[in-house]
């Protein structure tokens, strides 16, 4: 059992952490590159003080998102066993107290109304609340079983990644910041030359100044410059207290660091410009209160981000919704366990996060492929685990082969349902002539309809054994063992019969080029002899001569038709009996006439 720390030990731990914090901040002020490194890191943890952010950076390089043990637990994740906590300073306040008439110290919240009156009059001695620090423990996301891809759910409405393709949204947000600061934004009052912008102090009390942007600037430069000048307006307005006492280099340091930090937060790289600018202003200059400078930068950057982020997140989400043109399917043992809408960029990010070693290198080489080729390679690399389907292909039912022992069917391959169904029917006939059968796991992807706004997946618990004679094709298999809604069955029925009609029309067209078919005269209305399977389903690869068609919805195990009458010996050998045919069917001549019409 761990021994409890004494008050002196706790104080020593706080002193040690404070020293480390100050040393860390001094280190990052040694060069512009180190300043920018710290600032970019701080903005990941802008709910922590600059000192705590520097402390986290020194203890765990590359940290992305930190939280206490209970924070991760509440979010549904677990800190990995053996991970060492990162130390931070936690501000606390002592409870305000007063000394009672008996000379004992008592918490103010337990004071009676009479005691409160005596405290207010100064008749009873009191101790006001004081700030003190204790140590706290936090863990980075990489120390838990969460992934970086979980960050948007852990921190909703936070800008995690994405390009700001439309600068107009960002500019509108910054104009709103200007309005709140009572600063106008527009053309400069004079020629700026090579300068990118200027902040003009107000000469009257109508507002707090004007920001002029060089009309030669591009959009990206305007974003960076406007952030810089807004920082001046916020931190260095002549109406602000202590304005005159702040050296010019500290003003420029704060403005450029704020601009760099906010731009970096939104994935806009201004490091080339910012590093040179900072170097020019800070070289050989001694910054006095570094922690205070950084605290002001952090506070201003956070205010700007809080104003801009909702608009940009909304814009990004709208763009991603429009771009999420693909479905990511996750395979389970016998069914699809998860379906997500993703964009092409999200698919590439997913591939980077979920591949290692040779597979990672292989995916890297695919970066320059066309979207269609990349999709194909993704499905090859992730076969057995995930599949990605372009939603545009799901305008009609699709047959997704998860895996198959038949070499003709590649793992993670998708076919239009009717085409895949026909292909597997041909393989059924082929492998019935050979020894054994080929196990196959497949799923059916159904298009969106009035009942479902998104494509859905139909999984069949039983594998299809190609070549065992039990089922003719996937459609036959699904009809027998699949659990379908009436809407799903109608979609598949339409796809199957549309293919049959198309095939039949081609055959009839070919037949019409030759001679007209001659109807066979026999004792049944439809010109065929029908028999019922007594003990087992129809096996197409093992039939007497004269087989024409079958119907597995009639009889106990289906009925089968021949263009001749079977002998008693054949009925016995194939375990069939005559079927009392009452259902109307068209003869070949009527089918030809219908197709001609």
C-alpha positions as CSV (number, residue, x, y, z in Angstrom):
1,X,0.0,0.0,0.0
2,X,1.4,3.4,-1.0
3,X,2.2,5.8,1.8
4,X,0.5,9.1,1.8
5,X,2.6,12.1,0.9
6,X,3.3,14.7,3.6
7,X,2.4,18.4,3.0
8,X,6.1,19.2,2.7
9,X,6.6,16.5,0.0
10,X,3.7,17.9,-1.9
11,X,5.1,21.4,-1.8
12,X,8.5,20.1,-3.0
13,X,6.8,18.4,-5.9
14,X,5.1,21.6,-6.9
15,X,8.3,23.6,-6.6
16,X,10.1,21.0,-8.8
17,X,7.4,21.2,-11.5
18,X,7.5,25.0,-11.4
19,X,11.2,25.0,-12.0
20,X,10.9,22.6,-14.9
21,X,8.2,24.8,-16.4
22,X,10.3,28.0,-16.3
23,X,13.3,26.1,-17.7
24,X,11.1,24.7,-20.5
25,X,9.8,28.2,-21.4
26,X,13.4,29.6,-21.4
27,X,14.5,26.8,-23.8
28,X,11.7,27.6,-26.3
29,X,12.7,31.3,-26.4
30,X,16.2,30.4,-27.7
31,X,15.2,30.6,-31.4
32,X,12.1,31.5,-33.5
33,X,11.8,27.8,-34.6
34,X,11.6,26.7,-30.9
35,X,9.1,29.5,-30.2
36,X,6.8,28.3,-33.0
37,X,7.2,24.7,-31.9
38,X,6.0,25.6,-28.5
39,X,3.1,27.8,-29.8
40,X,1.8,25.1,-32.1
41,X,2.0,22.6,-29.3
42,X,0.3,25.0,-26.8
43,X,-2.7,25.4,-29.2
44,X,-3.4,21.7,-29.0
45,X,-3.8,22.1,-25.3
46,X,-5.2,25.6,-25.1
47,X,-7.3,24.7,-22.0
48,X,-3.9,24.4,-20.2
49,X,-1.7,27.3,-19.2
50,X,1.4,28.0,-21.2
51,X,3.5,26.6,-18.4
52,X,1.6,23.3,-18.2
53,X,1.7,23.0,-22.0
54,X,5.5,23.4,-22.0
55,X,5.6,20.9,-19.1
56,X,3.5,18.3,-21.1
57,X,5.7,18.9,-24.2
58,X,8.9,18.2,-22.2
59,X,7.5,15.0,-20.6
60,X,5.9,13.5,-23.7
61,X,7.1,14.6,-27.1
62,X,4.4,14.3,-29.8
63,X,1.4,14.4,-27.4
64,X,-1.8,15.0,-29.2
65,X,-4.6,15.1,-26.6
66,X,-4.4,14.6,-22.9
67,X,-6.9,14.0,-20.1
68,X,-7.0,12.5,-16.6
69,X,-7.6,8.8,-16.0
70,X,-11.3,9.5,-15.3
71,X,-11.6,11.7,-18.4
72,X,-10.6,8.8,-20.7
73,X,-12.7,6.4,-18.7
74,X,-15.8,8.6,-19.1
75,X,-15.2,8.7,-22.8
76,X,-15.2,4.9,-23.0
77,X,-11.4,4.4,-23.3
78,X,-8.9,2.8,-21.0
79,X,-5.4,3.9,-20.1
80,X,-3.0,1.1,-21.2
81,X,-1.4,-0.9,-18.4
82,X,2.1,0.3,-17.4
83,X,1.7,3.8,-18.8
84,X,3.4,6.5,-16.8
85,X,1.3,9.6,-16.0
86,X,2.3,13.1,-17.1
87,X,2.5,15.6,-14.3
88,X,0.8,19.0,-14.5
89,X,0.1,21.7,-11.9
90,X,-3.6,21.9,-10.8
91,X,-4.8,25.3,-9.4
92,X,-6.9,25.0,-6.3
93,X,-8.5,27.5,-3.9
94,X,-8.7,27.3,-0.1
95,X,-12.1,27.7,1.4
96,X,-12.7,31.2,3.0
97,X,-12.9,30.8,6.8
98,X,-13.6,32.9,9.9
99,X,-12.8,32.6,13.6
100,X,-15.8,32.0,15.8
101,X,-16.4,33.6,19.1
102,X,-15.0,30.4,20.7
103,X,-11.7,31.0,18.8
104,X,-12.1,28.1,16.3
105,X,-11.7,28.5,12.5
106,X,-14.9,27.7,10.6
107,X,-15.7,27.4,6.8
108,X,-17.7,30.4,5.6
109,X,-20.4,28.2,3.9
110,X,-21.4,26.9,7.3
111,X,-21.7,30.4,8.9
112,X,-25.0,31.4,10.3
113,X,-26.7,34.7,9.2
114,X,-25.6,36.3,12.5
115,X,-22.0,35.2,12.1
116,X,-22.0,36.5,8.5
117,X,-23.1,39.9,9.7
118,X,-20.3,40.0,12.3
119,X,-17.8,39.0,9.7
120,X,-19.0,41.8,7.4
121,X,-18.7,44.3,10.3
122,X,-15.2,43.1,11.0
123,X,-16.1,41.8,14.4
124,X,-14.8,38.3,13.6
125,X,-11.4,37.6,12.0
126,X,-11.5,36.0,8.6
127,X,-9.2,34.3,6.1
128,X,-10.0,34.9,2.4
129,X,-9.7,32.2,-0.2
130,X,-6.2,31.7,-1.4
131,X,-4.8,30.1,-4.6
132,X,-2.5,27.2,-4.3
133,X,-1.2,24.4,-6.6
134,X,-1.1,20.7,-6.4
135,X,0.1,18.1,-8.9
136,X,-2.2,16.2,-11.2
137,X,-1.9,13.3,-13.5
138,X,-2.9,13.2,-17.2
139,X,-2.4,10.7,-20.1
140,X,-2.0,11.3,-23.8
141,X,-4.4,9.6,-26.2
142,X,-1.5,7.4,-27.4
143,X,-1.3,6.0,-23.9
144,X,-4.9,4.7,-24.1
145,X,-6.7,2.3,-26.4
146,X,-8.3,5.2,-28.3
147,X,-7.0,6.2,-31.8
148,X,-6.5,9.6,-33.3
149,X,-9.5,8.8,-35.6
150,X,-11.6,8.9,-32.4
151,X,-10.6,12.5,-31.6
152,X,-13.6,14.2,-33.4
153,X,-16.0,12.1,-31.2
154,X,-13.9,12.8,-28.0
155,X,-13.7,16.5,-28.7
156,X,-16.8,17.3,-30.8
157,X,-17.0,20.6,-32.7
158,X,-13.2,21.0,-32.6
159,X,-11.1,21.6,-35.7
160,X,-8.9,18.5,-36.0
161,X,-7.8,18.5,-39.6
162,X,-8.8,19.7,-43.0
163,X,-7.8,22.3,-45.5
164,X,-9.4,25.7,-45.5
165,X,-10.2,25.6,-49.1
166,X,-12.7,28.5,-48.9
167,X,-10.9,31.5,-47.3
168,X,-14.0,33.5,-47.4
169,X,-15.4,31.7,-44.4
170,X,-12.2,32.5,-42.4
171,X,-12.2,36.1,-43.5
172,X,-15.8,36.6,-42.5
173,X,-15.0,35.3,-39.0
174,X,-12.1,37.7,-38.7
175,X,-14.2,40.6,-39.8
176,X,-16.6,39.7,-37.0
177,X,-13.6,39.7,-34.5
178,X,-12.8,43.2,-35.8
179,X,-16.3,44.3,-35.2
180,X,-16.1,43.1,-31.6
181,X,-12.8,44.9,-31.1
182,X,-14.5,48.0,-32.7
183,X,-11.8,48.0,-35.4
184,X,-12.6,48.6,-39.1
185,X,-10.9,46.5,-41.9
186,X,-10.3,47.5,-45.4
187,X,-8.0,49.5,-47.7
188,X,-4.8,51.1,-46.3
189,X,-4.7,54.9,-45.9
190,X,-1.4,55.1,-47.7
191,X,0.9,53.2,-50.0
192,X,2.3,50.2,-48.0
193,X,4.9,49.1,-50.5
194,X,6.2,45.7,-49.6
195,X,4.5,45.7,-46.2
196,X,1.5,43.3,-46.0
197,X,-0.7,45.4,-43.7
198,X,-0.9,48.1,-41.1
199,X,-2.8,48.9,-38.0
200,X,-3.8,52.6,-37.8
201,X,-4.5,53.9,-34.3
202,X,-7.7,55.8,-33.9
203,X,-7.4,59.6,-33.7
204,X,-10.9,60.0,-32.3
205,X,-13.3,58.1,-30.1
206,X,-15.5,56.7,-32.8
207,X,-13.6,53.3,-32.9
208,X,-10.4,51.6,-31.8
209,X,-8.6,51.9,-35.1
210,X,-8.4,50.6,-38.7
211,X,-6.6,47.7,-40.3
212,X,-5.4,48.3,-43.8
213,X,-4.5,45.3,-46.0
214,X,-2.1,45.6,-48.9
215,X,-4.3,45.2,-52.1
216,X,-1.4,43.2,-53.6
217,X,-1.8,40.4,-51.1
218,X,-3.1,37.0,-52.0
219,X,-5.9,35.3,-50.0
220,X,-3.5,33.3,-47.8
221,X,-1.4,36.4,-47.1
222,X,-4.5,38.3,-46.1
223,X,-5.5,35.7,-43.6
224,X,-2.1,35.7,-42.0
225,X,-1.7,39.5,-42.0
226,X,-5.2,40.1,-40.7
227,X,-4.6,37.7,-37.8
228,X,-1.3,39.7,-37.1
229,X,-3.0,43.1,-37.2
230,X,-6.0,41.9,-35.1
231,X,-3.6,40.7,-32.5
232,X,-2.1,44.2,-32.4
233,X,-5.6,45.7,-32.1
234,X,-6.4,43.3,-29.2
235,X,-3.1,43.5,-27.3
236,X,-1.5,46.8,-28.2
237,X,-4.2,49.4,-28.6
238,X,-3.1,52.8,-27.2
239,X,-6.2,52.8,-25.1
240,X,-4.9,49.7,-23.3
241,X,-3.2,50.1,-20.0
242,X,0.6,49.6,-20.1
243,X,0.7,50.2,-23.9
244,X,3.6,52.7,-23.7
245,X,5.7,50.4,-21.5
246,X,5.7,47.4,-23.9
247,X,8.8,47.4,-26.2
248,X,8.3,47.2,-29.9
249,X,10.0,43.8,-30.2
250,X,7.6,42.3,-27.6
251,X,4.6,43.8,-29.4
252,X,5.7,42.2,-32.7
253,X,6.6,39.0,-31.0
254,X,3.1,38.7,-29.5
255,X,1.3,39.7,-32.8
256,X,3.2,37.3,-35.0
257,X,3.1,34.4,-32.5
258,X,-0.7,34.8,-32.2
259,X,-1.1,34.9,-36.0
260,X,1.2,31.9,-36.4
261,X,-0.6,29.9,-33.7
262,X,-4.1,30.5,-35.0
263,X,-3.1,29.8,-38.6
264,X,-1.3,26.6,-37.5
265,X,-4.3,25.5,-35.6
266,X,-6.3,25.6,-38.8
267,X,-3.6,23.8,-40.8
268,X,-2.4,26.9,-42.6
269,X,1.4,26.8,-42.8
270,X,2.9,30.3,-42.4
271,X,6.2,29.1,-40.9
272,X,8.5,30.4,-43.7
273,X,7.3,33.9,-43.3
274,X,6.7,33.8,-39.5
275,X,10.1,32.5,-38.6
276,X,11.9,35.2,-40.6
277,X,9.7,37.9,-39.1
278,X,10.2,36.7,-35.6
279,X,14.0,36.4,-36.1
280,X,14.2,40.0,-37.3
281,X,12.4,41.3,-34.3
282,X,13.8,39.1,-31.5
283,X,17.4,38.7,-32.5
284,X,19.7,39.9,-29.7
285,X,16.7,41.2,-27.7
286,X,16.0,40.2,-24.1
287,X,12.4,39.3,-23.4
288,X,11.6,40.2,-19.9
289,X,8.5,38.3,-18.6
290,X,8.4,35.4,-21.1
291,X,5.5,33.5,-19.3
292,X,3.4,36.7,-19.3
293,X,4.1,37.3,-23.0
294,X,3.0,33.7,-23.8
295,X,0.0,33.9,-21.6
296,X,-1.3,37.0,-23.5
297,X,-0.6,35.2,-26.8
298,X,-2.4,32.1,-25.7
299,X,-5.4,34.0,-24.4
300,X,-5.7,36.1,-27.6
301,X,-5.3,33.0,-29.8
302,X,-7.9,31.1,-27.9
303,X,-10.4,34.0,-28.2
304,X,-9.8,34.1,-32.0
305,X,-10.1,30.3,-32.4
306,X,-13.3,30.2,-30.4
307,X,-14.8,32.9,-32.7
308,X,-13.6,31.3,-35.9
309,X,-13.9,27.5,-35.2
310,X,-17.7,27.1,-35.3
311,X,-17.9,28.6,-38.8
312,X,-15.0,26.6,-40.1
313,X,-16.2,23.3,-38.6
314,X,-19.6,23.9,-40.1
315,X,-18.0,24.5,-43.5
316,X,-15.7,21.5,-43.2
317,X,-18.6,19.2,-42.1
318,X,-20.7,20.4,-45.0
319,X,-17.9,19.8,-47.5
320,X,-17.1,16.3,-46.0
321,X,-20.8,15.4,-46.2
322,X,-20.8,16.3,-49.9
323,X,-17.5,14.5,-50.4
324,X,-18.4,11.3,-48.4
325,X,-19.1,9.4,-51.5
326,X,-17.8,6.0,-50.3
327,X,-18.8,3.4,-47.8
328,X,-16.3,1.7,-45.4
329,X,-17.5,-1.8,-44.4
330,X,-16.0,-3.7,-41.6
331,X,-16.2,-7.5,-41.8
332,X,-17.1,-9.8,-38.9
333,X,-17.2,-13.6,-38.8
334,X,-20.4,-13.9,-40.8
335,X,-21.7,-10.4,-41.4
336,X,-20.8,-6.8,-41.9
337,X,-20.4,-5.3,-38.3
338,X,-20.0,-1.6,-39.1
339,X,-20.7,0.8,-42.0
340,X,-19.3,4.3,-42.2
341,X,-19.7,7.1,-44.9
342,X,-16.2,8.4,-45.8
343,X,-14.5,10.6,-48.3
344,X,-11.5,9.7,-50.4
345,X,-9.2,11.7,-48.2
346,X,-10.6,10.0,-45.1
347,X,-10.0,6.6,-46.8
348,X,-6.4,7.5,-47.4
349,X,-6.0,8.7,-43.8
350,X,-7.6,5.4,-42.6
351,X,-5.1,3.4,-44.7
352,X,-2.1,5.3,-43.1
353,X,-3.4,4.8,-39.6
354,X,-4.2,1.1,-40.0
355,X,-1.2,-0.3,-42.0
356,X,2.3,-1.1,-40.8
357,X,5.5,-2.3,-42.3
358,X,5.3,-3.5,-45.9
359,X,1.6,-2.9,-46.1
360,X,2.1,0.8,-45.1
361,X,4.9,1.2,-47.7
362,X,2.6,-0.4,-50.3
363,X,-0.2,2.0,-49.6
364,X,2.2,4.9,-49.8
365,X,3.2,3.9,-53.3
366,X,-0.5,4.2,-54.3
367,X,-0.8,7.9,-53.5
368,X,-0.5,9.0,-57.2
369,X,-3.0,6.5,-58.5
370,X,-6.4,7.5,-59.9
371,X,-9.2,7.3,-57.4
372,X,-10.6,4.2,-59.0
373,X,-7.2,2.4,-58.9
374,X,-6.5,3.5,-55.3
375,X,-9.9,2.0,-54.3
376,X,-9.0,-1.3,-55.9
377,X,-5.6,-1.4,-54.2
378,X,-7.2,-0.5,-50.8
379,X,-9.5,-3.5,-51.1
380,X,-6.7,-5.8,-52.0
381,X,-4.6,-4.7,-49.0
382,X,-7.5,-4.8,-46.5
383,X,-9.1,-8.0,-47.9
384,X,-10.7,-9.9,-45.0
385,X,-10.9,-6.9,-42.7
386,X,-12.5,-4.0,-44.6
387,X,-14.0,-3.1,-47.9
388,X,-14.6,0.3,-49.5
389,X,-17.4,0.7,-52.0
390,X,-18.1,3.8,-54.2
391,X,-21.7,4.8,-53.6
392,X,-22.1,5.6,-57.2
393,X,-21.9,1.9,-58.0
394,X,-24.8,1.1,-55.6
395,X,-27.5,2.5,-57.9
396,X,-28.4,-1.2,-58.3
397,X,-27.8,-4.2,-56.0
398,X,-24.2,-5.3,-55.8
399,X,-22.7,-8.7,-54.9
400,X,-19.7,-8.3,-52.6
401,X,-17.3,-11.4,-52.4
402,X,-15.7,-11.3,-49.0
403,X,-13.6,-14.4,-49.7
404,X,-13.9,-17.6,-51.8
405,X,-12.1,-20.8,-52.3
406,X,-12.9,-20.6,-56.0
407,X,-9.9,-18.9,-57.8
408,X,-12.3,-17.2,-60.3
409,X,-13.7,-15.1,-57.4
410,X,-11.1,-12.6,-56.0
411,X,-11.5,-11.6,-52.3
412,X,-13.0,-8.2,-51.7
413,X,-14.4,-7.9,-55.2
414,X,-17.8,-6.4,-56.0
415,X,-20.0,-7.2,-59.0
416,X,-23.4,-5.9,-60.1
417,X,-25.8,-8.5,-58.4
418,X,-27.2,-10.0,-61.6
419,X,-23.7,-10.3,-63.2
420,X,-22.2,-11.9,-60.0
421,X,-25.2,-14.1,-59.7
422,X,-24.7,-15.4,-63.3
423,X,-21.0,-15.9,-62.8
424,X,-21.5,-18.0,-59.6
425,X,-24.3,-20.0,-61.4
426,X,-21.7,-20.9,-64.1
427,X,-19.2,-21.9,-61.4
428,X,-21.8,-24.0,-59.7
429,X,-22.3,-26.0,-62.9
430,X,-18.5,-26.2,-63.4
431,X,-17.6,-27.5,-59.9
432,X,-20.5,-30.0,-59.8
433,X,-18.4,-31.9,-62.4
434,X,-15.4,-31.9,-60.1
435,X,-14.6,-33.4,-56.7
436,X,-15.5,-31.3,-53.6
437,X,-16.9,-27.8,-53.5
438,X,-15.7,-24.2,-53.0
439,X,-16.8,-22.4,-49.8
440,X,-17.7,-18.7,-50.4
441,X,-18.7,-15.9,-48.1
442,X,-20.6,-13.0,-49.8
443,X,-22.8,-10.1,-48.9
444,X,-25.4,-8.1,-50.9
445,X,-25.3,-4.3,-51.0
446,X,-28.7,-2.8,-51.6
447,X,-29.3,0.8,-53.0
448,X,-31.0,3.5,-51.0
449,X,-34.8,3.7,-51.3
450,X,-37.8,5.4,-49.8
451,X,-37.4,3.3,-46.7
452,X,-33.6,3.8,-46.3
453,X,-31.8,7.0,-47.2
454,X,-28.5,5.1,-47.3
455,X,-27.4,1.9,-49.0
456,X,-27.8,-1.1,-46.8
457,X,-26.1,-4.5,-46.6
458,X,-27.7,-7.9,-46.5
459,X,-25.5,-10.6,-45.0
460,X,-26.3,-14.4,-45.1
461,X,-25.2,-16.3,-42.0
462,X,-24.5,-19.6,-44.0
463,X,-21.6,-19.8,-46.5
464,X,-22.4,-20.8,-50.0
465,X,-20.7,-24.0,-51.0
466,X,-20.3,-23.7,-54.8
467,X,-20.5,-27.1,-56.5
468,X,-22.4,-29.1,-53.9
469,X,-25.7,-28.9,-55.8
470,X,-27.7,-27.5,-52.9
471,X,-28.2,-24.0,-54.5
472,X,-28.1,-22.9,-58.0
473,X,-26.7,-19.4,-57.4
474,X,-26.7,-16.7,-54.6
475,X,-30.3,-15.6,-55.5
476,X,-31.5,-19.1,-54.9
477,X,-29.4,-19.3,-51.7
478,X,-30.7,-16.0,-50.3
479,X,-34.4,-16.9,-51.1
480,X,-34.0,-20.1,-49.1
481,X,-31.9,-19.1,-46.1
482,X,-31.6,-15.3,-46.1
483,X,-33.7,-13.1,-43.8
484,X,-35.1,-10.3,-46.0
485,X,-37.7,-7.6,-45.6
486,X,-40.3,-7.5,-48.3
487,X,-38.6,-4.4,-49.7
488,X,-35.2,-6.1,-49.9
489,X,-36.7,-9.1,-51.6
490,X,-38.5,-7.0,-54.2
491,X,-35.2,-5.2,-55.1
492,X,-33.4,-8.5,-55.6
493,X,-36.3,-10.1,-57.4
494,X,-36.3,-7.1,-59.9
495,X,-32.6,-7.3,-60.4
496,X,-32.7,-11.1,-61.0
497,X,-35.7,-11.1,-63.3
498,X,-34.5,-8.1,-65.3
499,X,-31.4,-10.1,-66.0
500,X,-33.4,-13.1,-67.0
501,X,-35.6,-11.1,-69.3
502,X,-32.5,-9.5,-70.9
503,X,-30.8,-12.9,-71.3
504,X,-34.0,-14.5,-72.6
505,X,-34.6,-11.7,-75.1
506,X,-31.0,-12.2,-76.5
507,X,-31.7,-15.9,-76.9
508,X,-35.0,-15.4,-78.5
509,X,-33.5,-12.8,-80.9
510,X,-30.9,-15.4,-81.9
511,X,-33.6,-18.0,-82.3
512,X,-35.7,-15.7,-84.5
513,X,-32.8,-15.3,-86.8
514,X,-33.1,-19.1,-87.4
515,X,-36.3,-21.1,-87.5
516,X,-39.3,-20.8,-85.3
517,X,-39.5,-23.2,-82.4
518,X,-41.8,-26.2,-82.8
519,X,-44.1,-26.9,-79.9
520,X,-43.8,-30.4,-78.4
521,X,-47.2,-32.1,-78.0
522,X,-47.6,-33.8,-74.7
523,X,-50.1,-34.3,-71.9
524,X,-49.5,-31.0,-70.0
525,X,-50.9,-27.6,-70.6
526,X,-47.6,-25.8,-70.8
527,X,-46.0,-28.3,-73.1
528,X,-43.6,-29.6,-70.4
529,X,-43.5,-32.6,-68.1
530,X,-43.3,-31.5,-64.4
531,X,-42.0,-33.6,-61.5
532,X,-41.5,-32.9,-57.8
533,X,-38.3,-33.6,-55.9
534,X,-39.2,-35.9,-53.0
535,X,-36.2,-35.9,-50.6
536,X,-33.7,-33.2,-51.6
537,X,-33.4,-29.9,-53.5
538,X,-32.9,-29.7,-57.2
539,X,-29.3,-30.4,-58.4
540,X,-28.8,-28.9,-61.8
541,X,-25.6,-30.7,-62.5
542,X,-27.2,-34.1,-62.1
543,X,-30.4,-34.4,-64.3
544,X,-31.9,-36.8,-66.8
545,X,-31.8,-35.8,-70.4
546,X,-34.4,-33.2,-71.5
547,X,-34.1,-30.8,-68.5
548,X,-35.7,-27.4,-69.2
549,X,-36.4,-25.4,-66.0
550,X,-37.2,-25.6,-62.3
551,X,-39.3,-23.8,-59.7
552,X,-38.0,-24.1,-56.1
553,X,-41.0,-22.3,-54.7
554,X,-43.4,-25.2,-55.4
555,X,-43.5,-28.6,-53.8
556,X,-41.6,-29.7,-50.8
557,X,-38.1,-29.4,-52.3
558,X,-39.0,-27.7,-55.7
559,X,-40.3,-28.9,-59.0
560,X,-38.5,-29.6,-62.2
561,X,-39.6,-29.7,-65.9
562,X,-38.5,-31.8,-68.9
563,X,-39.4,-31.7,-72.5
564,X,-40.2,-35.4,-72.5
565,X,-41.9,-37.9,-70.2
566,X,-39.5,-39.6,-67.7
567,X,-39.5,-43.4,-67.4
568,X,-40.4,-45.1,-64.1
569,X,-36.8,-46.1,-63.7
570,X,-35.6,-42.5,-64.0
571,X,-38.2,-41.3,-61.5
572,X,-36.9,-44.0,-59.1
573,X,-33.2,-43.2,-59.7
574,X,-33.6,-39.4,-59.3
575,X,-36.1,-39.7,-56.4
576,X,-38.9,-37.8,-58.2
577,X,-42.7,-38.1,-58.6
578,X,-45.2,-36.6,-61.0
579,X,-46.4,-33.1,-60.1
580,X,-50.1,-32.3,-60.3
581,X,-49.5,-29.2,-62.5
582,X,-52.3,-26.6,-62.1
583,X,-50.4,-23.3,-62.3
584,X,-50.7,-21.6,-65.6
585,X,-47.5,-21.1,-67.6
586,X,-46.8,-19.7,-71.0
587,X,-45.6,-22.1,-73.7
588,X,-42.6,-21.2,-75.8
589,X,-44.7,-19.8,-78.6
590,X,-46.5,-17.4,-76.3
591,X,-43.1,-16.2,-74.9
592,X,-41.8,-15.6,-78.4
593,X,-45.0,-13.6,-79.2
594,X,-44.8,-11.6,-76.0
595,X,-41.1,-10.7,-76.6
596,X,-41.9,-9.7,-80.2
597,X,-44.6,-7.3,-79.0
